[in-house]
Amino acid sequence: MTTFEERILTPPAPRLLRSPGVYRPQYDTWLLAEAVAATGIPAGGRVLDVCTGTGALAITAAMLGAGEVTAVDVSRRAVLSARLNAWLNGRRIRARRGSMLALPATASFDVILANPPYVPCPPGTVTRGRRRAWDAGVDGRALLDPICRSMPLLLRPQGFLLLVHSVLSGVDTSLRQLRGCGLNADVVLRGRIPFGPVLSGRTVFLEREGLIAAGQRHEDLVVIRADRP
Ligand SMILES: C[S@@+](CC[C@H](N)C(=O)[O-])C[C@H]1O[C@@H](n2cnc3c(N)ncnc32)[C@H](O)[C@@H]1O
């Protein structure tokens, strides 16, 4: 039997444009896309992509056979980019502007995808504009806690969540919260990347908080899969 990592992890590559200020799809996006491709989307299934940005993951899900894809982002420019990109790739998605924190708690989706903001930031950091794509409070969990506690309510039976975030923002906490909501949750994929400009500018804070070892300049990302029985 092949392990998750041994499967062919070649997600489709949608053509993507983006308005200024919209998150540029990068390693975390593609790690989650690999997990989506390896897991598969139930044919005709209903998919929700929270924090959609360019719509990269929503469109990937549509390319992999989703029946209906809803994409949500708090940024107007992101929603416009997601709509444009869906059109460019000949896919239908419903892109809606709004906070994922305000989604109705009805069990409507077979698959939920989330690449939310998860970067820990020093106390007093003012988060606005494009920083809303990554800044997530001192512990990096401003969006992760609500996702782990409320997304399980939006999953249909046998539905699953795929969530990507950094180990700097508490993998055990995510797993505990998801399991506490009755889901079977585990890490299914990992990746390591050198610090980009955001984390490179926060090394003093991260070392002081004990989130990284002295001199550490890489971070590990994980994809968590959580299944509703
Ligand atoms: C790390 S980016 C990920 C974008 C895209 N999913 C990707 O993987 O390339 C996070 C996105 O979350 C959006 N966002 C931040 N807070 C949000 C909220 N409360 N509700 C919905 N979207 C939010 C940001 O605008 C940004 O587009």
The ligand as a MOL file (V3000), in Angstrom:
LIG
                    3D

  0  0  0     0  0            999 V3000
M  V30 BEGIN CTAB
M  V30 COUNTS 27 29 0 0 0
M  V30 BEGIN ATOM
M  V30 1 C -2.5160 33.1230 3.1240 0
M  V30 2 S -3.6960 33.9210 2.0620 0 CHG=1
M  V30 3 C -4.2250 32.4770 1.1420 0
M  V30 4 C -4.8230 32.7940 -0.2110 0
M  V30 5 C -5.1100 31.5540 -1.0700 0
M  V30 6 N -6.0470 30.6510 -0.4200 0
M  V30 7 C -3.8440 30.8190 -1.4000 0
M  V30 8 O -3.6360 29.7200 -0.8580 0
M  V30 9 O -3.0520 31.3040 -2.2190 0 CHG=-1
M  V30 10 C -5.0220 34.2490 3.2010 0
M  V30 11 C -6.2500 34.9630 2.6390 0
M  V30 12 O -7.1880 35.1100 3.7070 0
M  V30 13 C -7.9340 36.2860 3.5370 0
M  V30 14 N -8.5710 36.6050 4.8280 0
M  V30 15 C -8.0210 37.1850 5.9280 0
M  V30 16 N -8.9250 37.2410 6.9290 0
M  V30 17 C -10.0740 36.6730 6.4510 0
M  V30 18 C -11.3650 36.4350 7.0020 0
M  V30 19 N -11.6810 36.7830 8.2640 0
M  V30 20 N -12.3000 35.8330 6.2160 0
M  V30 21 C -12.0130 35.4750 4.9480 0
M  V30 22 N -10.8190 35.6940 4.3610 0
M  V30 23 C -9.8470 36.2670 5.1050 0
M  V30 24 C -6.9040 37.2800 3.0140 0
M  V30 25 O -7.5160 38.3550 2.3500 0
M  V30 26 C -6.0610 36.3720 2.0790 0
M  V30 27 O -6.5620 36.4320 0.7610 0
M  V30 END ATOM
M  V30 BEGIN BOND
M  V30 1 1 1 2
M  V30 2 1 2 3
M  V30 3 1 2 10
M  V30 4 1 3 4
M  V30 5 1 4 5
M  V30 6 1 5 6
M  V30 7 1 5 7
M  V30 8 2 7 8
M  V30 9 1 7 9
M  V30 10 1 10 11
M  V30 11 1 11 12
M  V30 12 1 11 26
M  V30 13 1 12 13
M  V30 14 1 13 14
M  V30 15 1 13 24
M  V30 16 1 14 15
M  V30 17 1 14 23
M  V30 18 2 15 16
M  V30 19 1 16 17
M  V30 20 1 17 18
M  V30 21 2 17 23
M  V30 22 1 18 19
M  V30 23 2 18 20
M  V30 24 1 20 21
M  V30 25 2 21 22
M  V30 26 1 22 23
M  V30 27 1 24 25
M  V30 28 1 24 26
M  V30 29 1 26 27
M  V30 END BOND
M  V30 END CTAB
M  END
